[in-house]
Amino acid sequence: MSEQPDPTSGETPSFPHDAQFVMEPLSAQESQRLTIIYALYAASFFVGITFFAGLLFNLLWKAEFRSDLARIHARWQLRSALFGLLWGIIGGITTLLMVGWLIMLVVGVWFIYRLVRGWLALSDQQPPKPGFGLS
């Protein structure tokens, strides 16, 4: 049997990687704002300007999120958007070399994956699970 750390010692207990942590649920306002940002990013596949609106709202509202879960989702959204934008620009520049089309296709699929994974986790009041792509 392994020895349990003493809570008064200041040691951080080690948890298994798949342990579920109980987080404070999102407030209605936080949930609504995160949903708006996910929806704006998703709509950007049809109306490109909504991507920048989502990015703007993400940056403006990020400081107002109080729960850890909301901050995790805001970070997930922001990282998805910024890395997607970066690789989208690289793909756009390299379309003349023909490899850019492949880059933009991969970035598009990756961005959709991140949106779906994050939005589903939000609906379950859970943080997005790290995996394919940046955490």
Sequence and secondary structure as in RCSB ss.txt:
>XXXX:A:sequence
MSEQPDPTSGETPSFPHDAQFVMEPLSAQESQRLTIIYALYAASFFVGITFFAGLLFNLLWKAEFRSDLARIHAR
WQLRSALFGLLWGIIGGITTLLMVGWLIMLVVGVWFIYRLVRGWLALSDQQPPKPGFGLS
>XXXX:A:secstr
      GGGT      TT         HHHHHHHHHHHHHHHHTTTSTHHHHHHHHHHHHHHTT  SHHHHHHHH
HHHHHHHHHHHHHHHHHHGGGGSHHHHHHHHHHHHHHHHHHHHHHHHHTT      SS  
